[in-house]
Amino acid sequence: MKRFAMAASLVMLASTCAYAQTSEQLVKGATDTSNVLNYGMGYNLQRFSTLNQINRDTVKNLVPVWNYSFNDDRSEESQPLVYQGVIYVTSHNATMAVDAKTGKQIWKSKIEYPAETPRIVCCGIINRGAALYDGKVFRTTLDANVIALDAKDGKELWRQKAADIKEGYSMTVAPLVADGVVITGISGAEFGTRGFIDGWDPATGKHLWRTHSIPSPDEPGGDTWKGDTWKLGGGSTWITGSYDPELNTVYWGIGNPGPFNSAVRPGDNLYTCSVLAMDPKTGKIKWHYQFSPNNPFDYDSVAEMVLADMNVEGKPTKVLMDANRNGFFYVLDRTNGKLLAANPYVKVNWATGIDMKSGRPIETDVSKDAREGKKVTVYPSILGGKNWEPMSFNPQTGLAYANTLAFGGRYKTEPVTFKQGEWYLGMDLTDLWEWGDGPRGHLKAIDPMTGKAKWEAPADIPRFSGVLSTAGGVVFTGALTGEFEAFDADTGKKLWQFQTGSGIEGQPVTWQQDGVQYVAVTSGYGGVYSLFSGDERLAKVPPGGSLWVFAVKQ
């Protein structure tokens, strides 16, 4: 009986360990080729893998291994996570665990939210992914809840309400687990909200801290808002931050100010269009850098803050990189926020450059005229030089690979009145785009210190998919017309593509299992470009969400 009890205990222990997820494993996530443990494929958000079984020579033999249907026709922007042979993936209305080898569903946990929720979602009914820790799967919901599920069976363990949808808040962000804290951001800047970042206890869901991205008058930075404008100041936080365990610092991007009509809110409007360096245990801000003070053009700075160690002027330097929506590629010293480089990576006409001493943009008459209420044509458009879709940094080539946008926008302010739960923009939306001639986007291989492209792969219809690079010399991304694509990391030559059946707006990942390298991406059309561009060429792209997994044909 004792031997039986001991054996049973060992079986239970093995089962528990199979679903456990430790802080140490998360710290090593960027180098763990057997799993995909972090959003961004590592705390550094580099989206780079040292795997090379799929390479320039073999990628032409890539074939689908299986396809898993989400039974959903919304945009699929989720990044899959992979742990011990199980893929965890989300949609706006479900969390799923799938066997990584066979594509067979292990469990599916459905998400329900009030029918009126989509009314306060600006740019797509989506979810961007989950986080794993201590046997739990963490995610957010469109109606602004944070939930923890049991990784074994998908049962809900706890749920906490972060905000009220009636006030214009929603959540699409993938959580970040850093130093034992679950960290989440919020959406809603277009509805006159006040943004924030939250910390939660992973075991109980207890709310640990909240750091507002818009300071009150008695907080540092509060003097950059006039009167009560801070109460409606925006500053959404809807993309997952990066984390440096050695410095114990989280880096989180902050979105646009509200309303777009900047005359309503004179001042720099901290911390909008900024990056915050924060303590994960307390949410305390260590330093900040503001990319676009008092910005009128929706140049939010939520997109990925990529961490790397680079030589800068001959010195090894811990840097943070951001291909900012305002059209400039920034490199900062992540220990203190010092500006190291800031150069345009797309066409820019609202500023001539960035002052390296002050870090502030040197604005042109385009910005001046826009603030005075004149109609202007601005580059980049309100969708930015790069939108939300995450880039990849390859430390072997020293290049950042990003899907960029190549069109301008027409901007004209209009009077604005706040009404809870409704759009709060102060901008004419009837004539938005200056398309120009030629491709509307490029996949670019960018030198971070100069902003110049080593190569660029044009796209008549811009790509809104994430990017993955590997030691095999391959760069993966996807097209809104449905093609999953592979490019040569050195030359930009297209090496392979596969039609997935719906537009790709997901985030590709790769891992190795039983000696085989796999690549996975979600497919499903319906994000911000489809909602606002009016691009008739996409009319025949069908909706339909699914997860594709590929490997080299043996």
C-alpha positions as CSV (number, residue, x, y, z in Angstrom):
1,M,0.0,0.0,0.0
2,K,2.9,2.4,0.8
3,R,4.5,1.6,-2.5
4,F,1.1,2.2,-4.3
5,A,0.6,5.5,-2.4
6,M,4.2,6.6,-3.3
7,A,3.7,5.7,-6.9
8,A,0.4,7.6,-7.1
9,S,2.1,10.6,-5.5
10,L,4.9,10.6,-8.1
11,V,2.3,10.4,-10.9
12,M,0.5,13.4,-9.4
13,L,3.7,15.3,-9.0
14,A,4.7,14.6,-12.6
15,S,1.4,15.7,-13.8
16,T,1.6,18.9,-11.7
17,C,5.2,19.6,-13.0
18,A,4.0,19.1,-16.6
19,Y,1.8,22.2,-16.2
20,A,4.0,24.3,-13.9
21,Q,5.7,27.4,-15.3
22,T,8.4,29.0,-13.2
23,S,9.9,32.4,-13.2
24,E,13.3,30.9,-14.1
25,Q,11.8,29.3,-17.2
26,L,10.3,32.6,-18.3
27,V,13.6,34.4,-17.8
28,K,15.3,31.9,-20.1
29,G,12.4,32.0,-22.6
30,A,14.3,33.7,-25.4
31,T,16.8,30.8,-25.5
32,D,14.4,27.9,-24.9
33,T,13.9,26.5,-28.4
34,S,11.6,23.7,-27.2
35,N,8.9,26.0,-26.0
36,V,7.5,29.4,-26.7
37,L,7.0,30.7,-23.2
38,N,6.7,34.5,-23.6
39,Y,4.8,37.0,-25.7
40,G,7.5,38.2,-28.1
41,M,9.3,34.9,-27.8
42,G,11.3,36.2,-24.8
43,Y,11.2,39.0,-22.3
44,N,13.2,41.0,-24.8
45,L,10.5,40.9,-27.4
46,Q,13.1,40.2,-30.1
47,R,11.0,37.5,-31.8
48,F,14.2,35.7,-32.8
49,S,15.0,32.0,-32.7
50,T,18.4,30.3,-32.9
51,L,16.7,27.3,-34.6
52,N,18.0,26.7,-38.2
53,Q,16.5,23.4,-39.4
54,I,14.2,25.7,-41.4
55,N,16.7,27.8,-43.4
56,R,17.2,29.4,-46.8
57,D,17.7,26.1,-48.4
58,T,15.0,24.0,-46.7
59,V,12.2,26.6,-46.4
60,K,11.0,25.8,-49.9
61,N,10.0,22.4,-48.6
62,L,7.8,23.8,-45.8
63,V,4.3,22.2,-45.7
64,P,1.3,22.5,-43.4
65,V,1.3,19.8,-40.7
66,W,-2.2,20.7,-39.4
67,N,-4.8,23.5,-39.2
68,Y,-7.1,24.1,-36.2
69,S,-10.3,26.1,-36.6
70,F,-11.3,28.7,-34.0
71,N,-14.9,28.7,-35.2
72,D,-14.6,32.5,-35.3
73,D,-14.8,35.1,-38.1
74,R,-13.1,38.0,-36.3
75,S,-9.6,39.2,-36.7
76,E,-7.0,36.8,-35.2
77,E,-4.0,38.7,-33.8
78,S,-3.1,36.3,-31.1
79,Q,0.4,34.9,-30.6
80,P,0.5,31.2,-29.7
81,L,2.4,30.0,-26.7
82,V,3.9,26.5,-26.6
83,Y,4.8,24.5,-23.4
84,Q,5.7,20.9,-23.2
85,G,3.9,19.9,-26.4
86,V,0.8,22.0,-25.8
87,I,-0.1,25.2,-27.7
88,Y,-2.1,27.8,-25.9
89,V,-3.9,30.3,-28.1
90,T,-6.6,32.9,-27.7
91,S,-9.4,34.5,-29.8
92,H,-11.7,37.3,-28.6
93,N,-14.2,34.7,-27.3
94,A,-12.2,31.6,-26.4
95,T,-8.9,30.3,-24.9
96,M,-7.7,27.0,-26.4
97,A,-5.2,24.3,-25.6
98,V,-4.1,22.2,-28.6
99,D,-1.8,19.2,-29.0
100,A,1.2,20.7,-30.8
101,K,1.9,17.6,-32.9
102,T,-1.6,16.6,-34.0
103,G,-3.6,19.8,-33.8
104,K,-6.2,18.0,-31.7
105,Q,-8.0,20.2,-29.2
106,I,-7.3,19.4,-25.5
107,W,-9.7,21.9,-24.1
108,K,-11.5,25.1,-25.0
109,S,-12.7,27.7,-22.5
110,K,-15.3,30.1,-24.0
111,I,-15.4,33.8,-23.1
112,E,-18.7,35.6,-22.8
113,Y,-19.1,39.4,-22.6
114,P,-22.1,41.8,-22.9
115,A,-23.5,42.3,-26.4
116,E,-22.8,46.0,-26.2
117,T,-19.1,45.6,-25.6
118,P,-18.0,46.0,-29.3
119,R,-19.5,49.5,-29.3
120,I,-16.5,50.7,-27.3
121,V,-13.8,48.9,-29.2
122,C,-12.1,51.2,-31.7
123,C,-10.1,48.9,-34.0
124,G,-11.2,45.3,-34.1
125,I,-12.8,42.5,-32.0
126,I,-9.6,40.8,-31.0
127,N,-7.3,39.4,-28.4
128,R,-3.5,39.3,-28.7
129,G,-2.6,36.3,-26.5
130,A,-2.0,34.8,-23.1
131,A,0.7,34.4,-20.5
132,L,1.8,31.2,-18.7
133,Y,2.9,30.9,-15.1
134,D,2.7,28.4,-12.2
135,G,0.3,26.1,-14.0
136,K,-2.1,28.9,-15.0
137,V,-3.0,30.6,-18.3
138,F,-3.7,34.3,-17.9
139,R,-5.6,36.4,-20.4
140,T,-7.7,39.5,-20.7
141,T,-11.2,39.9,-22.0
142,L,-12.8,42.4,-24.3
143,D,-15.1,43.6,-21.5
144,A,-12.0,44.5,-19.4
145,N,-11.6,41.5,-17.1
146,V,-8.4,39.6,-16.2
147,I,-8.8,35.9,-15.8
148,A,-6.7,32.9,-14.8
149,L,-7.4,29.4,-16.2
150,D,-6.1,26.1,-15.1
151,A,-3.6,25.0,-17.8
152,K,-4.6,21.3,-17.3
153,D,-8.3,21.7,-18.2
154,G,-9.1,25.3,-18.9
155,K,-11.3,25.8,-15.8
156,E,-11.5,29.4,-14.6
157,L,-9.6,29.9,-11.3
158,W,-10.1,33.6,-10.8
159,R,-11.5,36.7,-12.5
160,Q,-11.0,40.4,-11.7
161,K,-12.7,43.4,-13.3
162,A,-10.1,46.0,-14.3
163,A,-12.5,48.6,-15.6
164,D,-16.1,49.4,-16.7
165,I,-17.0,49.1,-20.4
166,K,-19.6,51.8,-19.9
167,E,-16.8,54.3,-19.4
168,G,-15.2,53.3,-22.7
169,Y,-12.6,50.8,-21.5
170,S,-11.8,47.4,-23.1
171,M,-8.9,44.9,-23.1
172,T,-7.1,43.2,-25.9
173,V,-3.6,43.0,-24.4
174,A,-1.6,39.8,-23.7
175,P,-0.6,39.9,-20.0
176,L,3.1,39.9,-18.9
177,V,4.3,37.9,-15.9
178,A,7.4,39.7,-14.5
179,D,9.0,39.1,-11.1
180,G,5.9,37.0,-10.0
181,V,3.4,39.7,-10.9
182,V,0.8,39.5,-13.7
183,I,0.8,42.9,-15.5
184,T,-1.9,44.1,-17.8
185,G,-2.7,47.2,-19.9
186,I,-5.9,48.8,-21.1
187,S,-7.6,50.1,-24.3
188,G,-9.9,53.1,-24.7
189,A,-8.1,56.3,-25.5
190,E,-10.5,57.1,-28.3
191,F,-13.4,57.3,-25.8
192,G,-12.1,59.8,-23.3
193,T,-10.7,57.4,-20.8
194,R,-7.6,57.7,-18.4
195,G,-5.2,54.9,-19.2
196,F,-3.3,52.7,-16.7
197,I,-1.2,49.6,-16.1
198,D,-2.2,47.1,-13.4
199,G,-0.3,44.5,-11.3
200,W,-2.1,41.3,-10.1
201,D,-1.3,38.5,-7.8
202,P,-1.1,35.4,-10.0
203,A,-2.3,33.0,-7.3
204,T,-5.4,34.9,-6.1
205,G,-6.0,37.7,-8.5
206,K,-5.6,40.3,-5.8
207,H,-5.0,43.8,-7.3
208,L,-1.5,44.8,-6.2
209,W,-1.0,48.2,-7.9
210,R,-2.2,50.6,-10.6
211,T,0.0,53.1,-12.4
212,H,-1.9,55.7,-14.4
213,S,-0.4,56.7,-17.7
214,I,-2.1,60.1,-17.2
215,P,-0.9,61.7,-14.0
216,S,-3.2,63.7,-11.7
217,P,-2.3,67.3,-10.9
218,D,-0.6,66.3,-7.6
219,E,1.6,63.6,-9.3
220,P,4.9,64.1,-11.3
221,G,3.9,65.2,-14.8
222,G,0.5,66.5,-13.8
223,D,1.5,70.0,-14.7
224,T,1.7,68.9,-18.4
225,W,-2.1,68.9,-18.5
226,K,-4.3,72.0,-18.3
227,G,-7.3,72.1,-16.0
228,D,-9.3,68.8,-15.9
229,T,-8.0,67.6,-19.3
230,W,-6.1,64.8,-17.6
231,K,-9.3,63.1,-16.6
232,L,-10.0,62.4,-20.3
233,G,-6.4,62.2,-21.4
234,G,-6.3,58.8,-23.1
235,G,-2.9,57.1,-22.9
236,S,-3.9,53.5,-23.6
237,T,-1.5,50.6,-22.8
238,W,-2.7,47.9,-25.1
239,I,0.5,46.2,-26.2
240,T,2.6,44.0,-23.9
241,G,5.7,45.4,-22.4
242,S,9.2,44.0,-22.3
243,Y,11.2,43.0,-19.2
244,D,14.9,43.1,-18.2
245,P,15.2,40.7,-15.2
246,E,18.8,41.9,-14.5
247,L,17.6,45.5,-14.1
248,N,14.3,44.2,-12.8
249,T,12.6,46.8,-15.0
250,V,9.5,46.5,-17.2
251,Y,9.3,48.8,-20.3
252,W,5.7,49.6,-21.3
253,G,4.6,51.8,-24.2
254,I,1.9,54.4,-23.8
255,G,-0.7,55.4,-26.4
256,N,-2.1,58.6,-27.9
257,P,-3.6,61.5,-25.9
258,G,-7.3,62.3,-26.1
259,P,-8.8,63.9,-28.0
260,F,-6.8,64.0,-31.2
261,N,-7.6,67.8,-31.3
262,S,-4.5,68.9,-29.4
263,A,-5.8,72.5,-29.0
264,V,-8.1,71.1,-26.3
265,R,-5.2,69.9,-24.2
266,P,-2.3,72.3,-24.3
267,G,1.0,71.0,-22.8
268,D,3.3,68.0,-23.3
269,N,0.5,65.6,-22.0
270,L,2.7,63.1,-20.1
271,Y,2.9,60.2,-20.3
272,T,1.1,59.8,-23.6
273,C,3.3,58.8,-26.6
274,S,6.0,57.6,-24.2
275,V,7.7,54.6,-22.7
276,L,7.7,54.0,-19.0
277,A,10.4,52.1,-17.2
278,M,8.7,50.5,-14.2
279,D,9.3,48.4,-11.1
280,P,7.2,45.2,-11.7
281,K,6.5,44.7,-7.9
282,T,5.2,48.2,-7.2
283,G,4.4,49.8,-10.6
284,K,6.7,52.7,-9.6
285,I,8.0,54.7,-12.6
286,K,11.8,54.7,-12.7
287,W,12.1,56.9,-15.8
288,H,10.2,57.9,-18.9
289,Y,10.9,59.1,-22.4
290,Q,8.3,60.9,-24.4
291,F,8.5,60.5,-28.2
292,S,5.8,62.9,-29.4
293,P,4.8,65.7,-26.9
294,N,1.3,67.1,-27.3
295,N,0.8,64.9,-30.4
296,P,-2.2,65.6,-32.6
297,F,-1.7,62.7,-35.1
298,D,-2.5,59.6,-33.1
299,Y,1.2,58.7,-33.0
300,D,0.7,56.4,-30.0
301,S,3.8,54.6,-28.6
302,V,2.2,51.3,-27.4
303,A,4.1,49.1,-29.9
304,E,6.9,46.7,-28.7
305,M,9.9,48.0,-26.8
306,V,12.6,45.6,-28.0
307,L,15.6,45.0,-25.7
308,A,19.1,44.1,-26.9
309,D,22.7,44.4,-26.1
310,M,24.5,46.4,-28.8
311,N,27.8,48.2,-29.4
312,V,27.1,51.9,-29.5
313,E,30.2,54.0,-30.3
314,G,32.3,51.0,-29.5
315,K,30.8,50.4,-26.1
316,P,28.6,47.5,-25.1
317,T,25.2,49.1,-24.3
318,K,21.9,47.8,-23.0
319,V,19.5,49.4,-25.4
320,L,15.7,49.6,-26.0
321,M,14.6,49.9,-29.6
322,D,11.2,51.3,-30.9
323,A,10.1,51.7,-34.5
324,N,7.7,54.5,-33.4
325,R,4.4,55.2,-35.1
326,N,5.7,58.8,-35.6
327,G,8.1,57.5,-38.3
328,F,11.3,57.7,-36.3
329,F,13.3,54.6,-35.2
330,Y,14.6,55.2,-31.6
331,V,17.4,53.6,-29.7
332,L,17.6,54.4,-26.0
333,D,19.9,53.4,-23.1
334,R,17.4,51.2,-21.2
335,T,19.3,51.8,-17.9
336,N,18.4,55.5,-17.8
337,G,16.3,56.5,-20.9
338,K,19.1,58.4,-22.6
339,L,18.5,58.9,-26.3
340,L,21.2,57.3,-28.4
341,A,19.7,57.5,-31.9
342,A,16.5,58.6,-33.6
343,N,16.2,58.5,-37.4
344,P,13.3,58.3,-39.9
345,Y,12.6,54.8,-41.2
346,V,9.7,56.0,-43.4
347,K,8.6,59.2,-45.0
348,V,8.2,61.9,-42.4
349,N,7.0,65.5,-42.9
350,W,5.6,66.6,-39.5
351,A,9.2,66.9,-38.1
352,T,12.6,67.4,-39.6
353,G,14.3,65.3,-37.0
354,I,14.8,64.7,-33.3
355,D,16.9,67.0,-31.1
356,M,19.5,64.7,-29.6
357,K,20.0,66.9,-26.5
358,S,16.4,67.4,-25.5
359,G,15.0,64.3,-27.2
360,R,12.1,66.5,-28.6
361,P,11.0,66.5,-32.2
362,I,11.9,69.4,-34.4
363,E,8.5,70.1,-35.8
364,T,7.6,71.6,-39.2
365,D,4.7,73.8,-40.3
366,V,2.7,70.7,-40.9
367,S,2.4,70.3,-37.1
368,K,2.0,74.0,-36.5
369,D,-0.8,74.3,-39.1
370,A,-2.6,71.2,-37.7
371,R,-2.7,72.6,-34.2
372,E,-4.1,75.9,-35.7
373,G,-7.0,73.9,-37.2
374,K,-5.8,74.0,-40.8
375,K,-6.2,70.9,-43.0
376,V,-2.8,69.2,-43.6
377,T,-1.4,66.2,-45.3
378,V,0.8,64.4,-42.8
379,Y,3.3,61.6,-43.2
380,P,3.0,59.1,-41.6
381,S,-0.8,58.9,-41.4
382,I,-2.7,58.2,-38.2
383,L,-1.9,54.5,-38.7
384,G,1.8,55.4,-38.3
385,G,5.0,54.5,-40.0
386,K,4.4,51.1,-38.3
387,N,1.2,50.2,-36.6
388,W,0.8,47.6,-33.8
389,E,2.2,44.7,-35.7
390,P,5.4,43.6,-33.9
391,M,8.9,43.7,-35.5
392,S,11.7,41.2,-35.0
393,F,15.4,41.9,-34.1
394,N,18.0,39.5,-35.2
395,P,21.2,39.9,-33.0
396,Q,23.2,37.9,-35.6
397,T,22.5,40.4,-38.4
398,G,22.0,43.4,-36.2
399,L,18.9,44.3,-38.2
400,A,15.3,44.9,-37.2
401,Y,12.7,43.5,-39.5
402,A,9.4,45.5,-39.5
403,N,6.3,45.8,-41.6
404,T,6.1,49.5,-42.4
405,L,3.5,51.7,-44.0
406,A,4.0,54.0,-47.0
407,F,1.1,56.4,-47.1
408,G,0.1,59.7,-45.6
409,G,-3.1,61.1,-44.0
410,R,-5.3,64.1,-44.2
411,Y,-5.8,65.8,-40.8
412,K,-8.3,68.4,-39.9
413,T,-9.6,69.2,-36.4
414,E,-13.2,69.8,-35.4
415,P,-14.9,70.7,-32.2
416,V,-15.3,67.9,-29.7
417,T,-17.6,67.3,-26.7
418,F,-17.1,64.5,-24.3
419,K,-20.0,62.0,-23.8
420,Q,-19.2,58.9,-21.8
421,G,-18.8,55.8,-23.9
422,E,-18.7,57.6,-27.3
423,W,-15.9,58.5,-29.6
424,Y,-13.9,61.5,-28.3
425,L,-11.6,62.5,-31.2
426,G,-12.1,66.1,-32.4
427,M,-10.9,65.1,-35.9
428,D,-12.7,64.9,-39.3
429,L,-12.9,61.3,-40.3
430,T,-14.5,61.7,-43.7
431,D,-11.3,62.2,-45.8
432,L,-8.4,60.3,-44.1
433,W,-5.9,58.9,-46.6
434,E,-3.3,60.2,-48.9
435,W,-2.4,56.9,-50.7
436,G,0.0,58.1,-53.3
437,D,1.4,55.9,-56.0
438,G,3.2,52.6,-55.5
439,P,3.1,50.1,-52.7
440,R,1.3,51.0,-49.5
441,G,3.8,49.1,-47.3
442,H,7.1,47.3,-47.1
443,L,8.8,44.6,-45.0
444,K,12.1,46.4,-44.2
445,A,15.4,45.2,-42.8
446,I,16.3,48.3,-40.7
447,D,19.6,49.4,-39.2
448,P,18.5,50.5,-35.8
449,M,21.2,53.2,-35.4
450,T,20.5,54.9,-38.8
451,G,16.9,54.0,-39.6
452,K,18.1,53.0,-43.1
453,A,16.9,49.8,-44.8
454,K,19.3,47.2,-46.0
455,W,16.5,45.9,-48.1
456,E,12.7,46.3,-48.5
457,A,10.0,43.9,-49.8
458,P,7.1,46.0,-51.1
459,A,3.4,45.2,-50.6
460,D,0.7,46.8,-52.7
461,I,-1.6,46.0,-49.8
462,P,0.3,46.7,-46.5
463,R,1.2,43.8,-44.2
464,F,-0.3,43.9,-40.7
465,S,1.3,40.7,-39.4
466,G,4.0,40.3,-36.8
467,V,7.5,39.3,-37.9
468,L,9.7,36.3,-36.9
469,S,13.4,36.0,-37.7
470,T,15.7,32.9,-37.2
471,A,19.3,31.8,-37.3
472,G,18.4,29.9,-40.4
473,G,18.5,33.2,-42.3
474,V,14.7,33.3,-42.7
475,V,12.2,36.1,-41.9
476,F,8.5,35.1,-41.6
477,T,5.5,37.3,-41.9
478,G,2.0,37.3,-43.4
479,A,-0.2,39.3,-45.8
480,L,-3.7,40.6,-45.5
481,T,-4.5,38.6,-48.7
482,G,-3.8,35.4,-46.8
483,E,-0.2,34.4,-47.8
484,F,2.2,33.2,-45.1
485,E,5.6,34.3,-46.4
486,A,9.3,33.6,-45.9
487,F,12.1,36.0,-46.9
488,D,15.9,35.8,-47.0
489,A,17.1,37.8,-44.0
490,D,20.2,39.1,-45.9
491,T,18.6,40.0,-49.3
492,G,14.9,40.2,-48.9
493,K,14.3,37.7,-51.6
494,K,11.0,35.9,-51.2
495,L,11.7,32.2,-50.6
496,W,8.3,30.6,-50.0
497,Q,4.6,31.4,-49.4
498,F,1.5,29.5,-48.6
499,Q,-2.2,30.6,-48.9
500,T,-3.9,30.2,-45.5
501,G,-7.4,31.1,-46.7
502,S,-7.9,34.3,-44.8
503,G,-5.9,37.5,-44.1
504,I,-2.9,37.1,-41.7
505,E,-2.7,39.5,-38.8
506,G,-1.2,37.1,-36.3
507,Q,2.3,36.7,-34.8
508,P,4.4,33.8,-36.1
509,V,6.4,31.7,-33.7
510,T,8.7,28.7,-34.0
511,W,9.9,25.9,-31.7
512,Q,11.4,22.4,-31.9
513,Q,9.8,19.2,-30.8
514,D,11.2,15.7,-31.1
515,G,13.9,16.9,-33.5
516,V,11.4,18.8,-35.8
517,Q,11.2,22.6,-36.1
518,Y,7.7,23.9,-36.4
519,V,6.4,27.4,-37.4
520,A,2.9,28.5,-36.4
521,V,0.7,31.5,-37.1
522,T,-2.9,32.5,-36.7
523,S,-4.9,33.5,-39.7
524,G,-8.1,35.6,-39.7
525,Y,-8.9,38.9,-41.3
526,G,-10.7,41.9,-39.8
527,G,-8.3,44.4,-38.1
528,V,-7.8,48.1,-38.2
529,Y,-6.8,48.4,-41.9
530,S,-9.9,46.5,-43.0
531,L,-12.1,48.6,-40.8
532,F,-10.9,52.1,-41.9
533,S,-9.0,51.9,-45.2
534,G,-11.9,51.2,-47.6
535,D,-9.5,49.1,-49.7
536,E,-11.8,47.4,-52.2
537,R,-9.0,44.9,-53.2
538,L,-9.7,43.1,-49.9
539,A,-13.4,42.6,-50.5
540,K,-13.0,39.0,-51.6
541,V,-10.7,38.0,-48.7
542,P,-13.0,35.7,-46.5
543,P,-13.1,35.9,-42.7
544,G,-12.4,32.8,-40.7
545,G,-10.0,32.3,-37.8
546,S,-7.6,29.3,-37.5
547,L,-4.1,28.3,-36.4
548,W,-1.7,26.9,-39.0
549,V,1.4,24.8,-38.1
550,F,4.1,24.1,-40.7
551,A,7.3,21.9,-40.9
552,V,9.8,20.9,-43.5
553,K,8.6,17.9,-45.5
554,Q,10.9,15.0,-44.7
